[in-house]
């Protein structure tokens, strides 16, 4: 049977619209230490394998392909700066199993959950090997995560979550009011569940430092958008603003932007989610944010507020989802989200909220209407991975590692699982999708109430 992902490649030149510049710098990026020495690609170059995109997928695809082919010339290009891309703008939860017990068939899909866990654990192990074997500094913290509730309906969500975890045989424990208040210093929370298995890290710091530790046969070019492509034999040709790249193989790990290369057109549903970060807290201020020097809180309601306290003593708050027409957000969108995050800050730490935020930003999240994904060979010597559908750190690392192995002619249990995933379906027309996302997110945001 023919691979349903494989298609005949176009033979004409395809213009590729470059990603829009983000209106604000991520707080993770601004606190992640020295920048990489940005080296845009110039002139005409040839390579054995080109990897497009240096997020969780692309960075690990480049690493893995180079490990498997130490004599190959591998190029990794990114349209912007590594660590300030969508991957570096997440909350830094490396999640082993992304539970959603409110989904009707969640618990019943035992096979799907076991496969999800297997794939994510592979991704976590590959990230861990960068930390332990290559010394990648990223504030690695394997403490797990807390699912926190601030309301009675939030506690009901936690009870359903606990029941789902029990049926799946997942270890967890209840955290009562005195303990969650001791951990966070906040009187906002009334109950929580601690679920081990998740790693907390500083995402921009990991991506930058992992790029520094890539195999020696990988050359990295930031600020190098692909503006056109012509697929062909024996090499594919990629145009950048300052030169030409000719490559025998290409691995496209550009999230929803993969659609701009001629694959799965109009399948992506682009969303932005937003976060804000405080300055470093003073010694006296730290007394207000609990006795645990770092933690990560997932809201009981998925439209509530996610919170991180970091090792360098900052608070991060994330909420607000917005449809991102043409994969773009604006400074006004970020400001609207910051205002809502200030409300969430005041609810949790009213005595501290006057300090406001040092940075606010948005990050792109690509969904498919059916939850499907792109993975594997797209055409002759063209490979891709896209559509994480959220919780993309562990997934992204696993997807990137696996697609590089496919490009190298290998197989594995992870590869077979990913090949069996549904492909992205075509959503409703863009106007209807945009309207539907706006209405649904506004309704869910309102229903979340004080969990926001």
C-alpha positions as CSV (number, residue, x, y, z in Angstrom):
1,X,0.0,0.0,0.0
2,X,1.3,3.4,-0.9
3,X,2.2,5.8,1.9
4,X,-0.8,8.2,2.2
5,X,1.7,11.0,3.1
6,X,3.8,10.6,0.0
7,X,3.0,12.8,-2.9
8,X,4.5,13.7,-6.3
9,X,6.6,16.8,-5.8
10,X,6.0,19.9,-7.9
11,X,8.7,20.6,-10.4
12,X,8.2,24.4,-10.5
13,X,9.6,27.1,-8.2
14,X,7.4,27.7,-5.2
15,X,7.6,31.0,-3.4
16,X,7.6,30.6,0.4
17,X,6.3,33.3,2.6
18,X,8.7,33.9,5.5
19,X,7.3,33.9,9.1
20,X,6.2,37.2,10.5
21,X,8.6,38.8,13.1
22,X,7.3,38.6,16.7
23,X,6.2,42.0,18.1
24,X,7.9,41.3,21.5
25,X,10.9,39.3,22.8
26,X,10.2,36.3,24.9
27,X,11.0,36.7,28.6
28,X,12.6,33.2,28.5
29,X,14.9,34.4,25.7
30,X,15.9,37.6,27.4
31,X,16.9,35.7,30.6
32,X,18.6,32.7,28.9
33,X,22.2,33.9,28.9
34,X,24.6,34.8,26.1
35,X,23.2,34.8,22.6
36,X,24.4,32.5,19.9
37,X,26.7,34.1,17.4
38,X,24.1,34.7,14.7
39,X,25.5,33.6,11.3
40,X,23.0,34.2,8.5
41,X,23.7,32.0,5.4
42,X,25.4,33.8,2.6
43,X,26.3,32.8,-1.0
44,X,25.7,29.4,-2.5
45,X,26.2,26.2,-0.5
46,X,25.6,22.5,-0.9
47,X,24.8,20.0,1.8
48,X,23.7,16.4,2.3
49,X,20.8,17.2,4.5
50,X,19.0,20.5,5.2
51,X,16.8,20.8,8.3
52,X,14.4,23.8,8.2
53,X,13.3,25.1,11.6
54,X,15.3,24.9,14.9
55,X,12.5,24.3,17.4
56,X,11.9,21.1,19.4
57,X,11.5,19.1,16.1
58,X,14.2,20.6,14.0
59,X,17.0,20.8,16.5
60,X,16.6,17.2,17.5
61,X,16.2,16.1,13.8
62,X,19.5,17.8,12.9
63,X,21.2,16.3,15.9
64,X,19.9,12.8,15.2
65,X,20.7,12.8,11.5
66,X,24.2,14.0,12.2
67,X,24.7,11.3,14.8
68,X,23.6,8.7,12.3
69,X,25.7,10.1,9.5
70,X,28.8,11.6,11.1
71,X,30.4,12.2,7.6
72,X,27.4,14.0,6.2
73,X,27.2,17.8,5.9
74,X,24.1,18.9,7.7
75,X,22.7,22.4,7.6
76,X,20.2,23.7,10.2
77,X,18.5,27.0,9.3
78,X,16.0,29.1,11.2
79,X,14.1,32.2,10.0
80,X,14.8,33.9,13.4
81,X,16.8,33.3,16.5
82,X,17.1,29.9,18.2
83,X,15.3,30.1,21.5
84,X,13.1,33.1,20.5
85,X,11.0,31.0,18.1
86,X,7.7,29.4,19.0
87,X,9.5,26.5,20.8
88,X,11.3,28.9,23.1
89,X,8.1,30.7,24.0
90,X,6.3,27.8,25.7
91,X,6.0,27.3,29.4
92,X,8.8,24.7,29.7
93,X,6.8,21.7,30.8
94,X,8.3,18.5,29.3
95,X,5.2,16.4,29.8
96,X,5.2,12.6,29.6
97,X,1.4,12.1,29.2
98,X,-0.8,15.0,28.2
99,X,-4.0,14.1,30.0
100,X,-7.4,15.6,29.1
101,X,-10.0,13.6,31.1
102,X,-12.7,15.9,29.9
103,X,-12.4,14.4,26.4
104,X,-15.2,11.8,26.1
105,X,-13.0,8.9,25.0
106,X,-9.9,9.9,26.9
107,X,-9.7,7.1,29.5
108,X,-11.2,4.5,27.2
109,X,-8.4,5.0,24.6
110,X,-5.9,2.9,26.6
111,X,-3.9,2.0,23.5
112,X,-3.7,5.6,22.4
113,X,-2.5,6.7,25.9
114,X,0.1,4.0,26.1
115,X,1.4,5.0,22.7
116,X,1.4,8.7,23.7
117,X,3.4,7.9,26.8
118,X,5.9,5.7,24.9
119,X,6.5,8.4,22.3
120,X,6.9,11.2,24.9
121,X,9.2,9.1,27.1
122,X,11.4,8.6,24.0
123,X,11.5,12.4,23.6
124,X,12.2,13.1,27.2
125,X,15.1,10.5,27.1
126,X,16.6,12.3,24.1
127,X,16.4,15.7,25.8
128,X,17.8,14.2,29.0
129,X,20.8,12.7,27.1
130,X,21.6,16.3,25.9
131,X,21.6,17.5,29.5
132,X,23.5,14.5,31.0
133,X,25.9,13.5,28.2
134,X,26.5,16.9,26.5
135,X,26.2,19.2,29.5
136,X,23.3,21.3,28.1
137,X,22.4,23.8,30.8
138,X,18.6,24.4,31.0
139,X,17.6,24.5,34.7
140,X,16.5,20.8,34.4
141,X,14.1,20.0,37.2
142,X,12.3,16.5,37.3
143,X,9.9,17.4,40.1
144,X,6.7,16.8,38.1
145,X,3.7,19.2,37.9
146,X,0.8,20.3,40.1
147,X,-2.7,20.4,38.7
148,X,-4.3,23.2,40.8
149,X,-7.8,24.3,41.6
150,X,-9.1,27.6,43.0
151,X,-12.9,26.9,42.9
152,X,-15.3,24.1,43.7
153,X,-15.8,23.4,39.9
154,X,-12.0,23.2,39.6
155,X,-11.9,20.6,42.4
156,X,-14.6,18.7,40.5
157,X,-12.3,18.8,37.4
158,X,-9.5,17.4,39.6
159,X,-11.7,14.5,40.8
160,X,-12.4,13.5,37.3
161,X,-8.7,13.9,36.5
162,X,-7.8,11.7,39.4
163,X,-10.3,9.0,38.3
164,X,-8.8,9.1,34.8
165,X,-5.3,8.7,36.2
166,X,-6.5,5.7,38.4
167,X,-7.9,3.9,35.4
168,X,-4.7,4.5,33.5
169,X,-2.6,3.2,36.4
170,X,-0.8,6.6,36.7
171,X,0.8,7.5,40.0
172,X,-0.4,10.8,41.6
173,X,-1.3,12.2,45.0
174,X,-3.7,14.8,46.3
175,X,-2.3,18.0,47.8
176,X,-4.6,19.6,50.3
177,X,-5.1,23.3,51.1
178,X,-2.4,23.8,53.7
179,X,0.3,22.2,51.5
180,X,-0.6,24.0,48.2
181,X,-0.7,27.3,50.1
182,X,2.7,26.5,51.6
183,X,4.1,25.6,48.2
184,X,2.8,28.7,46.4
185,X,2.3,31.3,49.2
186,X,-1.1,32.0,47.6
187,X,-4.5,31.9,49.2
188,X,-6.0,31.5,45.8
189,X,-5.6,27.8,45.5
190,X,-7.7,25.3,47.6
191,X,-6.6,21.9,46.3
192,X,-4.2,20.3,43.9
193,X,-2.9,17.0,42.5
194,X,0.8,16.3,42.1
195,X,1.6,14.2,39.0
196,X,5.2,13.0,38.6
197,X,6.9,12.4,35.3
198,X,7.0,15.9,33.9
199,X,10.3,17.8,33.7
200,X,10.5,21.6,34.2
201,X,13.1,23.5,32.2
202,X,14.0,26.9,30.7
203,X,13.1,26.3,27.1
204,X,15.1,29.1,25.4
205,X,18.2,28.2,27.5
206,X,17.9,24.6,26.4
207,X,17.4,25.4,22.7
208,X,20.4,27.8,22.6
209,X,22.7,25.5,24.6
210,X,21.6,22.4,22.7
211,X,22.4,24.2,19.5
212,X,25.9,24.9,20.8
213,X,26.4,21.2,21.5
214,X,25.2,19.8,18.1
215,X,27.6,17.4,16.4
216,X,30.5,19.0,14.6
217,X,29.0,18.1,11.2
218,X,26.1,20.4,11.7
219,X,26.3,24.1,10.6
220,X,23.7,26.4,12.0
221,X,22.4,29.5,10.3
222,X,19.9,31.8,12.1
223,X,18.1,34.8,10.5
224,X,17.9,32.7,7.3
225,X,14.3,32.3,6.1
226,X,13.6,30.2,3.0
227,X,11.9,32.4,0.5
228,X,11.5,29.9,-2.4
229,X,12.1,26.2,-3.2
230,X,12.4,24.1,-6.3
231,X,12.2,20.4,-5.6
232,X,14.2,18.2,-8.0
233,X,17.0,15.7,-8.7
234,X,19.7,15.2,-7.7
235,X,19.3,18.1,-5.3
236,X,16.6,20.4,-4.0
237,X,17.2,24.1,-4.4
238,X,16.3,26.6,-1.6
239,X,16.5,30.3,-1.9
240,X,17.2,32.6,1.0
241,X,17.5,36.4,0.9
242,X,21.3,36.1,0.7
243,X,22.0,32.9,-1.2
244,X,21.1,29.5,-2.4
245,X,21.2,26.1,-0.6
246,X,21.3,22.9,-2.6
247,X,20.6,19.7,-0.6
248,X,20.2,16.1,-1.4
249,X,17.7,15.7,1.4
250,X,15.5,18.1,3.4
251,X,13.7,17.7,6.7
252,X,11.0,20.4,7.2
253,X,10.3,21.0,10.8
254,X,8.6,24.4,10.6
255,X,5.4,23.6,12.4
256,X,2.4,25.0,10.6
257,X,4.7,26.8,8.2
258,X,5.3,23.4,6.6
259,X,2.1,24.2,4.6
260,X,3.8,27.1,2.9
261,X,6.2,24.6,1.2
262,X,3.3,23.0,-0.7
263,X,2.2,20.3,1.7
264,X,-1.2,19.9,3.4
265,X,-2.3,23.3,2.2
266,X,-5.0,25.0,4.4
267,X,-4.9,22.2,7.0
268,X,-3.3,24.3,9.9
269,X,-5.3,26.0,12.6
270,X,-2.9,28.6,14.0
271,X,-3.4,29.8,17.6
272,X,-1.4,32.1,19.8
273,X,-1.2,31.7,23.5
274,X,0.4,34.4,25.7
275,X,2.6,34.7,28.8
276,X,4.0,37.4,31.0
277,X,7.1,37.3,33.3
278,X,8.0,39.4,36.4
279,X,11.4,40.7,37.2
280,X,13.4,38.8,39.7
281,X,11.8,39.0,43.1
282,X,13.6,40.4,46.1
283,X,14.3,38.5,49.2
284,X,11.3,40.1,51.0
285,X,9.0,39.5,48.0
286,X,9.9,35.8,47.9
287,X,8.2,35.3,51.2
288,X,4.9,35.8,49.3
289,X,5.4,33.1,46.7
290,X,5.8,30.0,48.9
291,X,8.4,27.8,50.4
292,X,9.2,25.8,47.3
293,X,11.9,27.5,45.3
294,X,10.5,26.4,41.9
295,X,7.2,24.9,40.7
296,X,4.9,24.5,37.8
297,X,1.1,24.7,38.2
298,X,-1.3,23.5,35.5
299,X,-4.9,24.8,35.9
300,X,-7.7,22.3,36.7
301,X,-9.6,24.0,33.9
302,X,-7.7,24.0,30.6
303,X,-8.6,27.7,30.0
304,X,-7.3,28.7,33.4
305,X,-3.9,30.2,34.2
306,X,-0.7,28.2,34.0
307,X,2.0,29.4,36.5
308,X,5.7,28.8,36.8
309,X,8.1,30.0,39.6
310,X,11.5,29.7,38.1
311,X,14.9,29.0,39.6
312,X,16.0,32.6,39.2
313,X,13.0,33.7,41.2
314,X,10.5,35.0,38.7
315,X,6.9,34.3,38.2
316,X,5.4,33.4,34.8
317,X,1.7,33.4,34.1
318,X,0.1,32.2,30.9
319,X,-3.5,32.4,29.7
320,X,-5.5,33.7,26.8
321,X,-5.8,31.9,23.4
322,X,-6.4,33.7,20.1
323,X,-6.8,32.7,16.5
324,X,-3.8,33.8,14.6
325,X,-4.8,34.6,11.0
326,X,-1.8,34.1,8.7
327,X,0.2,32.8,11.7
328,X,0.5,36.4,13.0
329,X,0.0,38.2,16.2
330,X,0.3,41.9,17.1
331,X,1.6,44.1,19.9
332,X,-2.0,45.0,20.7
333,X,-2.8,41.3,21.1
334,X,0.1,40.9,23.5
335,X,-1.0,44.0,25.5
336,X,-4.6,42.7,25.8
337,X,-3.3,39.4,27.1
338,X,-1.0,41.2,29.6
339,X,-3.9,43.0,31.1
340,X,-5.7,39.7,31.7
341,X,-2.5,38.2,33.2
342,X,-2.3,41.2,35.5
343,X,-5.8,40.3,36.8
344,X,-4.6,36.7,37.3
345,X,-1.6,38.0,39.2
346,X,-3.7,40.1,41.5
347,X,-6.0,37.1,42.2
348,X,-3.0,34.9,43.3
349,X,-0.6,37.4,44.9
350,X,-2.5,40.6,45.6
351,X,0.2,41.9,47.9
352,X,2.8,41.5,45.2
353,X,1.0,42.2,41.9
354,X,1.8,45.9,42.0
355,X,5.3,45.1,40.6
356,X,3.7,44.1,37.2
357,X,5.6,42.3,34.5
358,X,9.0,42.8,32.9
359,X,8.1,41.1,29.7
360,X,5.0,39.8,27.8
361,X,4.9,37.8,24.6
362,X,3.0,35.3,22.5
363,X,3.8,31.9,21.0
364,X,2.4,30.0,18.0
365,X,0.6,26.8,18.5
366,X,-0.5,24.8,15.4
367,X,-3.6,22.5,15.6
368,X,-5.4,20.2,13.1
369,X,-9.1,20.0,13.3
370,X,-9.0,16.3,13.8
371,X,-5.9,16.3,16.0
372,X,-3.9,14.7,13.1
373,X,-0.2,15.2,12.4
374,X,2.3,15.3,9.6
375,X,5.1,12.7,9.9
376,X,7.4,10.9,7.5
377,X,8.4,11.1,3.9
378,X,6.5,13.8,2.0
379,X,8.1,13.2,-1.4
380,X,11.3,11.8,-2.8
381,X,14.1,12.8,-0.3
382,X,11.7,15.3,1.4
383,X,10.7,14.6,5.0
384,X,8.6,16.5,7.5
385,X,7.1,16.6,11.0
386,X,4.4,19.1,12.0
387,X,1.3,19.7,14.0
388,X,2.1,18.9,17.6
389,X,-1.4,19.9,18.7
390,X,-0.1,21.3,22.0
391,X,2.3,20.0,24.7
392,X,5.0,20.0,22.1
393,X,8.3,19.7,24.1
394,X,8.6,16.0,24.6
395,X,6.5,15.3,21.5
396,X,8.5,17.6,19.4
397,X,11.8,16.1,20.5
398,X,10.5,12.6,19.8
399,X,9.0,13.6,16.4
400,X,12.2,15.3,15.3
401,X,14.4,12.4,16.3
402,X,12.1,9.9,14.6
403,X,11.7,11.8,11.3
404,X,15.5,12.0,11.1
405,X,15.7,8.2,11.5
406,X,13.1,7.9,8.7
407,X,15.3,10.1,6.5
408,X,18.2,7.8,7.4
409,X,16.2,4.7,6.3
410,X,15.6,3.3,9.8
411,X,12.5,2.1,11.6
412,X,11.6,1.9,15.2
413,X,8.5,1.4,17.4
414,X,8.1,5.2,17.8
415,X,8.2,5.6,14.0
416,X,5.6,2.9,13.5
417,X,3.3,4.6,16.1
418,X,3.7,8.0,14.4
419,X,3.1,6.6,10.9
420,X,-0.2,5.2,12.2
421,X,-1.4,8.6,13.4
422,X,-4.2,10.4,11.5
423,X,-3.2,13.0,8.9
424,X,-4.4,16.6,9.4
425,X,-8.0,17.0,8.1
426,X,-9.1,20.1,6.2
427,X,-10.8,22.5,8.7
428,X,-13.9,24.6,8.0
429,X,-13.3,27.7,5.8
430,X,-11.0,30.2,7.5
431,X,-13.7,32.7,8.3
432,X,-15.8,30.1,10.0
433,X,-12.8,28.6,11.8
434,X,-11.6,32.0,13.0
435,X,-15.1,32.9,14.3
436,X,-15.6,29.5,15.9
437,X,-12.2,29.7,17.7
438,X,-13.0,33.2,19.0
439,X,-16.5,32.2,20.2
440,X,-15.3,28.9,21.8
441,X,-12.3,30.4,23.5
442,X,-14.3,33.4,24.9
443,X,-17.0,31.0,26.2
444,X,-14.4,28.6,27.8
445,X,-12.5,31.5,29.3
446,X,-15.7,32.8,30.9
447,X,-16.6,29.4,32.2
448,X,-13.2,29.0,33.8
449,X,-14.0,31.9,36.1
450,X,-11.6,32.3,38.9
451,X,-9.4,29.5,37.6
452,X,-8.1,32.1,35.1
